Amino acid sequence: MKKMFAMLLVAAMLTGLLAGCGGEKKEDSGNNDTKAETQAKADDGGAAETKADSGDAAADVPDEVTIGFVASISGENAQAGQYKKDAWAVIQKELEATDGCITIMGKQVKLNVEFVDTDSKADVAANAYSKCINDLGVVAIVGPDESSLALAGAPLAQDAGVPNIPTFATNEKVTQIGDCIFRACYIDPFQGQVAAKYAYDELGAKSAAILYSNADAYATGLMESFTENFTALGGEVVATETYAGADVKDFNAQLSNIYAKQPDILWLPNQASEIPLQIQQAHAMGITSTMLGPDSWDVTTVPETAGAEALEGSYYISCFSAESDSPIAQEWVKKFEEVNGYKPASHATLAYEALQIVIHALEDLDTFSEEAIRDNIAATDLELPSGRVTFDENNNPNKAAVIMTYKDGVGTYVTTVQP
């Protein structure tokens, strides 16, 4: 990362021109001091210029900056990847008035976002991070969604000093990687607590069963959090059934064990691509438990594939509802729908928010460095579509959760749970 910044500084000072953003060639300031003389003045406590011989604070700022977006453009979570592209399309529309530029230290700078595909796989995600850092020279990385993919790639960003904001990686270990790693979503302990409390207090559930992938950090963390909180409230987890990853398609053995227990709640904390088959097979087996899921359910493929009848009356946790009455949220929904033709859910919203956090961090710089970008992200205090966003000491945002229910195959807002 430091090498990348050094290259950007050299390029900026050599060109003196702005590419495509209305920049002008920098005029000679008339300052004839040599670098040695300038350094001597600084050593003596004088008002030496530290940015460049001209004293121009923007001399260190390149003409263009690139944010890498690591996302599942293909693979089992490809729909979520499309939501990310659609969120970026809204920002591109917003930047049309400035020819695609943002202002960094008084200078108009072209903003690029490069999407790098993970194919929804952890090993490919690590390669995607490497491409962002070593080939694209990014100033920050946004994404991925999946906790297992973030855990595979984020250590590379940390080692390189590149700030990274995974969008939907809720496993709490993600931000424990280091001080360069943030997240745009809440964490699994909070999401599991919200689900357990809503099931026990609002749905009246006293027993629960769980079917989860023990090959997925996301599902495992949510299983643990739900179990801990549900039992602490007085509920009983009567069955905990596992399977070994996304390649499993037959869940009848596990569901037979769950059917025998007749639980009030069936908690399915798995990836969106795995949920429809689980719901269909549970429905076909005659399981009548109220089904409850995490934020992975907040994609249109779940109701489209599982079917409205099988999903009717089930609940899930989300980060955002397009039904929010917040003026900022409604403005976001309007912009997104105008650009993309449909209303945004949580995946697109978190992608938009993560990009906006990085953009604001860049625009607030007074020193162009990776450390300064990281520090500005940590100091975020923004009103965004999902609400006011600040980061705690663990680089986790203080965010509310939304309870949604399926009615006629459509996710419908129920209530908001504050952190």
C-alpha positions in Angstrom: 0.0 0.0 0.0 2.8 2.4 0.9 4.4 1.6 -2.5 1.1 2.3 -4.2 0.8 5.7 -2.5 4.4 6.6 -3.4 3.7 5.8 -7.0 0.5 8.0 -6.9 2.4 10.9 -5.4 5.1 10.7 -8.1 2.4 10.6 -10.8 0.5 13.5 -9.3 3.6 15.8 -9.0 4.9 14.9 -12.5 1.6 15.5 -14.4 0.3 18.6 -12.6 -2.9 18.1 -14.6 -6.3 16.7 -13.7 -7.8 14.0 -16.0 -11.4 14.7 -17.1 -12.4 16.7 -14.0 -11.8 20.3 -15.1 -8.4 20.6 -13.4 -6.0 23.3 -14.5 -2.2 23.2 -14.8 -0.6 24.4 -11.6 1.2 27.7 -11.9 4.6 28.4 -10.5 4.2 30.0 -7.1 7.5 31.8 -7.3 9.0 29.9 -4.4 12.6 29.2 -5.3 13.6 27.4 -2.1 15.4 24.2 -2.5 14.2 21.1 -0.7 17.1 21.4 1.7 16.3 25.0 2.5 12.6 24.1 3.0 13.7 21.3 5.4 16.0 23.6 7.2 13.1 26.0 7.8 11.0 23.2 9.1 13.8 22.1 11.4 14.0 25.6 12.8 10.3 25.7 13.5 9.5 28.0 10.6 6.4 27.9 8.5 8.0 25.6 5.9 5.8 24.2 3.2 5.5 20.5 3.6 3.3 19.4 0.7 5.4 20.5 -2.3 7.7 23.3 -3.4 4.7 25.3 -4.5 3.0 25.0 -1.2 -0.1 23.5 -2.9 -1.8 21.1 -0.4 -3.2 19.1 -3.2 0.2 18.3 -4.8 0.2 14.9 -3.2 -3.2 14.0 -4.4 -3.4 11.9 -7.6 -5.7 12.7 -10.6 -7.7 9.4 -10.1 -8.4 7.1 -7.2 -9.8 3.6 -7.3 -12.0 1.8 -4.8 -11.9 -2.0 -5.2 -15.3 -3.8 -4.8 -14.8 -7.5 -4.0 -18.1 -9.2 -4.6 -19.8 -12.4 -5.8 -20.6 -11.4 -9.3 -20.8 -15.1 -10.2 -21.4 -18.3 -8.2 -24.1 -19.1 -5.7 -24.5 -15.6 -4.3 -24.4 -13.8 -7.7 -27.7 -12.0 -7.2 -26.2 -10.1 -4.2 -23.3 -9.1 -6.5 -25.7 -7.6 -8.9 -27.2 -5.5 -6.1 -23.7 -4.1 -5.4 -23.4 -3.0 -9.1 -26.8 -1.4 -8.9 -25.8 0.5 -5.8 -22.7 1.9 -7.6 -24.9 2.9 -10.5 -26.8 5.3 -8.2 -23.5 6.9 -7.0 -22.4 7.2 -10.6 -25.6 9.1 -11.3 -25.0 11.3 -8.3 -21.5 12.2 -9.6 -22.6 13.1 -13.1 -22.8 16.8 -12.1 -19.0 16.7 -11.3 -18.0 14.5 -14.2 -17.5 11.5 -12.0 -15.2 13.4 -9.6 -15.0 13.9 -5.9 -13.0 16.7 -4.1 -9.9 15.7 -2.2 -8.0 18.4 -0.4 -9.4 21.0 -2.8 -8.7 19.0 -5.9 -11.2 17.4 -8.3 -10.2 13.7 -8.5 -11.8 11.1 -10.8 -13.4 8.3 -8.8 -13.2 4.7 -10.1 -14.8 1.6 -8.7 -13.5 -1.7 -9.9 -15.5 -4.8 -9.3 -13.5 -8.0 -8.7 -15.4 -11.3 -8.7 -15.1 -13.8 -5.9 -17.2 -16.5 -7.6 -18.7 -16.9 -4.1 -15.6 -18.8 -3.0 -13.1 -18.1 -0.2 -9.9 -18.9 -2.2 -11.0 -16.8 -5.1 -11.9 -14.0 -2.7 -8.3 -14.0 -1.4 -7.1 -13.6 -5.0 -9.6 -10.8 -5.6 -8.1 -8.9 -2.6 -4.6 -9.5 -4.0 -5.6 -8.1 -7.4 -7.1 -5.0 -5.7 -4.0 -4.3 -3.7 -1.2 -5.3 -6.1 -2.7 -4.7 -9.6 -5.3 -2.0 -9.2 -3.5 0.0 -6.5 -6.8 0.8 -4.7 -7.1 3.3 -1.8 -9.8 1.1 -0.1 -11.7 -2.1 -0.6 -15.5 -2.5 -0.2 -17.0 -6.0 0.2 -17.4 -8.9 0.2 -20.8 -9.9 1.7 -19.9 -13.3 3.0 -18.1 -13.7 6.3 -16.0 -16.7 5.2 -14.8 -14.7 2.2 -14.0 -11.7 4.2 -12.0 -13.8 6.7 -10.0 -15.3 3.8 -9.2 -11.9 2.2 -9.2 -9.2 4.8 -5.9 -10.3 6.4 -4.3 -9.3 3.0 -5.8 -5.8 3.3 -4.7 -5.5 6.9 -1.1 -6.5 6.0 -1.1 -4.0 3.1 -2.6 -1.2 5.2 -5.6 -0.9 2.9 -8.9 0.0 4.6 -11.6 -2.6 4.0 -15.3 -2.4 4.6 -17.0 -5.8 4.1 -20.7 -5.1 3.4 -22.7 -8.0 4.9 -20.0 -10.0 6.8 -21.6 -10.3 10.2 -19.2 -12.8 11.8 -17.6 -10.8 14.7 -14.1 -12.2 13.9 -14.0 -10.1 10.7 -13.1 -6.8 12.3 -10.9 -8.6 14.9 -8.4 -9.0 12.0 -7.0 -5.5 12.5 -7.5 -1.8 12.6 -7.9 -1.5 8.8 -11.0 -3.7 8.7 -14.5 -2.3 9.3 -18.0 -3.5 8.3 -21.2 -1.9 7.0 -23.5 -4.3 8.9 -24.3 -5.3 12.5 -22.6 -8.4 13.9 -23.9 -12.0 14.4 -24.2 -11.8 18.2 -26.6 -8.8 17.8 -28.5 -10.4 15.0 -28.8 -13.8 16.8 -30.0 -11.9 19.9 -32.7 -10.0 18.0 -33.9 -13.2 16.4 -34.0 -15.1 19.7 -35.7 -12.3 21.6 -38.3 -11.8 18.9 -39.1 -15.5 18.7 -39.4 -15.8 22.4 -41.1 -12.6 23.4 -43.2 -11.7 20.3 -43.9 -15.1 18.6 -44.4 -16.9 21.9 -41.9 -19.7 21.0 -40.7 -21.9 23.8 -38.8 -24.5 21.7 -36.6 -24.1 18.6 -34.7 -26.3 16.2 -31.8 -25.3 14.1 -30.5 -26.5 10.7 -27.2 -24.9 9.8 -24.0 -25.3 7.6 -21.1 -26.2 9.8 -18.8 -25.3 6.9 -19.8 -21.6 6.9 -18.6 -19.1 9.5 -21.7 -17.0 9.0 -24.1 -19.8 9.7 -22.1 -21.1 12.6 -21.9 -17.8 14.3 -25.6 -17.2 14.0 -26.4 -20.7 15.3 -24.2 -20.0 18.4 -25.7 -16.6 19.1 -29.3 -17.7 18.7 -28.8 -20.7 20.9 -27.1 -18.7 23.7 -29.8 -16.0 23.7 -32.8 -18.3 23.2 -31.9 -20.5 26.1 -31.0 -17.6 28.3 -34.5 -16.3 27.9 -35.9 -19.7 29.0 -36.4 -21.3 25.6 -35.2 -24.8 24.7 -33.3 -25.8 21.6 -34.6 -29.3 21.0 -32.6 -30.1 17.8 -29.4 -28.8 16.2 -28.8 -30.4 12.8 -25.8 -29.8 10.6 -24.7 -30.2 7.0 -21.4 -29.7 5.3 -21.7 -26.8 2.9 -23.5 -25.5 -0.1 -23.1 -28.6 -2.2 -25.6 -30.5 0.0 -29.0 -30.6 -1.6 -30.9 -33.2 0.4 -31.9 -32.2 4.0 -34.5 -34.8 4.6 -32.6 -36.8 7.2 -32.0 -33.6 9.3 -35.5 -32.4 8.8 -36.9 -35.8 9.9 -35.2 -35.4 13.2 -36.6 -31.8 13.5 -40.1 -33.0 12.6 -40.0 -35.5 15.4 -39.4 -32.7 17.9 -42.3 -30.4 16.7 -40.5 -27.2 17.6 -42.2 -23.8 17.7 -39.5 -22.2 15.6 -37.1 -23.4 12.9 -34.0 -21.2 12.7 -32.3 -21.4 9.3 -29.2 -19.2 9.5 -27.8 -20.1 6.1 -26.8 -18.6 2.8 -29.5 -17.4 0.5 -28.8 -20.0 -2.2 -29.3 -22.8 0.4 -32.6 -21.5 1.9 -35.2 -22.3 -0.8 -34.5 -26.1 -0.8 -34.5 -26.2 3.0 -37.9 -24.4 3.1 -39.4 -26.5 0.4 -38.3 -29.8 1.9 -39.5 -28.7 5.4 -42.8 -27.7 4.0 -43.2 -31.0 2.0 -42.4 -33.0 5.2 -45.2 -31.3 7.0 -43.1 -29.2 9.4 -45.4 -26.4 10.7 -42.9 -24.6 12.8 -42.6 -20.8 12.2 -39.5 -20.4 10.1 -37.1 -17.7 11.0 -34.0 -16.6 9.2 -31.2 -14.0 9.2 -30.4 -11.2 6.7 -29.3 -13.6 4.0 -33.0 -14.2 3.3 -33.3 -10.6 2.1 -32.9 -11.4 -1.7 -35.6 -12.0 -4.2 -34.4 -15.5 -5.1 -35.6 -16.9 -1.7 -39.4 -16.2 -2.3 -39.0 -16.8 -6.1 -37.5 -20.3 -5.6 -39.0 -21.4 -2.3 -42.5 -20.3 -3.3 -44.9 -17.9 -1.6 -47.0 -20.6 0.1 -44.0 -22.3 1.8 -42.7 -18.9 3.0 -46.0 -17.4 4.2 -45.8 -16.2 7.8 -42.1 -16.8 8.2 -39.8 -14.0 9.5 -36.3 -12.8 8.9 -33.9 -10.1 10.1 -32.7 -7.4 7.9 -30.6 -4.2 7.9 -33.0 -2.0 5.9 -36.6 -1.8 4.7 -37.7 0.2 1.8 -40.8 1.0 3.8 -38.8 3.1 6.3 -40.3 6.5 6.8 -36.9 8.2 7.2 -36.6 11.1 4.7 -33.0 10.0 3.9 -34.2 6.4 3.4 -37.0 7.5 1.1 -34.7 9.7 -1.0 -32.4 6.7 -1.4 -35.3 4.4 -2.4 -36.4 7.0 -4.9 -33.0 7.4 -6.5 -32.3 3.7 -6.6 -35.7 2.9 -8.2 -35.2 5.6 -10.8 -31.8 4.2 -11.8 -32.5 0.4 -11.5 -36.3 0.0 -11.8 -36.9 -1.8 -8.5 -36.8 -0.9 -4.8 -33.5 -1.5 -2.9 -33.2 -4.0 0.0 -30.4 -4.4 2.5 -27.7 -5.7 0.2 -27.8 -2.7 -2.2 -28.3 -0.3 0.7 -25.2 -1.6 2.6 -23.1 -1.4 -0.6 -24.2 2.2 -1.1 -23.4 3.1 2.5 -20.0 1.4 2.5 -19.0 3.3 -0.7 -20.3 6.6 0.8 -18.3 6.0 3.9 -15.1 5.6 1.9 -16.0 8.7 -0.3 -16.6 10.9 2.7 -13.3 9.6 4.3 -11.5 10.6 1.1 -13.2 14.0 0.9 -12.3 14.8 4.5 -8.5 14.1 4.1 -6.0 16.7 5.1 -3.1 14.3 4.4 -3.2 11.9 1.5 -2.2 8.6 3.1 -3.6 5.1 3.9 -3.4 5.9 7.6 -5.5 9.1 7.2 -8.1 7.3 5.1 -8.4 4.6 7.8 -8.6 7.2 10.6 -11.4 9.1 8.7 -13.4 5.9 8.3 -13.0 5.2 12.0 -14.3 8.7 12.7 -17.4 8.3 10.5 -20.5 10.1 11.7 -23.0 10.1 8.8 -26.8 10.0 8.3 -27.3 7.2 5.8 -30.4 5.3 4.5 -30.3 2.8 7.3 -29.8 5.5 9.9 -27.0 7.3 11.7 -23.7 5.4 11.3 -20.8 5.6 13.7 -18.1 3.0 14.5 -17.4 1.6 17.9 -13.9 0.7 19.3 -14.1 -2.6 17.4 -14.8 -1.0 14.0 -18.4 -2.3 14.1 -21.2 0.1 13.2 -23.9 1.0 15.7 -26.9 -0.2 13.6 -30.5 -1.1 14.2 -32.0 -4.4 12.9 -35.4 -4.7 11.1 -37.8 -7.5 11.5 -39.5 -8.6 8.2 -42.2 -11.1 7.4 -43.3 -12.7 4.2 -46.8 -12.0 3.0 -47.8 -13.4 -0.4 -44.1 -13.9 -1.2 -43.1 -10.3 -0.4 -40.9 -9.2 2.5 -43.0 -6.8 4.6 -41.8 -4.5 7.4 -42.8 -5.5 11.0 -40.7 -3.5 13.4 -37.2 -2.0 14.1 -35.0 -3.2 16.9 -32.4 -0.6 18.1 -28.9 -1.8 19.2 
